Amino acid sequence: MSTIEKVQEELLVEELVGLNNEIILYNDDVNTFDHVIDTLVKVCNHEALQAEQCALLVHYKGQCAIKTGSYDELKPLCSALLDAGLSAEIL
């Protein structure tokens, strides 16, 4: 394996490791389904059906991973979810 191939492989591994963060949305007794769905569509660019499925999973399972990506990409999205009154964190 050449030096260039090794560097490319290392960069790909670093890229994949950097995308291992997730925004986890948690259930609460405050927000309506419509608010959660609308917020997921607006903030995370979910399709309506995807947002509805996430809201149902959160309701019945207590939490759901709603977005995956790098920490820097997820931070403003998570902040917007929190500003909208939802319970979320980046893991």
ABEGO torsion letter per residue (X at the ends): XBAAAAAAAAAAAAAAAAAABBBBBBBBAABBAAAAAAAAAAAAGBBAAAAAAAAAAAAAAGBBBABBEBAAAAAAAAAAAAAAGBBBBBX
